[in-house]
Amino acid sequence: NPSSKPHIPREHFQGRCEDLKGYTYDVVIMKGGMAYTRTTEEIARHVGGKYNQIGTYIRAALLTLKIPAVPQPTSPAPTMTEKGKNEISKIQRDIYKEQI
């Protein structure tokens, strides 16, 4: 039919992360519920493994659709140095920054 528009194939979204290639949310595919579940589980697995401190909480939030209570980290206490000063070591500061 000459009056109909030409068929333009739809580009399939792949995502930016190679680890999650093929796991996308798409409302037009068959068996959408299974694809949604698999995609959600795979994203949760990926995030839980990639982010050391907070990944566990993000994973739980994705799987349960509830935001878990995240405990606040305790600020490091200064300790006496060889020079007689109370200071927080670089290692303690770095650990605290990672926890925040």
Secondary structure as UniProt FT lines:
FT   TURN            2..3
FT   HELIX           18..20
FT   TURN            21..22
FT   TURN            27..28
FT   TURN            30..31
FT   HELIX           32..50
FT   TURN            52..54
FT   HELIX           55..64
FT   STRAND          79..80
FT   TURN            82..83
FT   STRAND          86..87
FT   HELIX           90..99
//
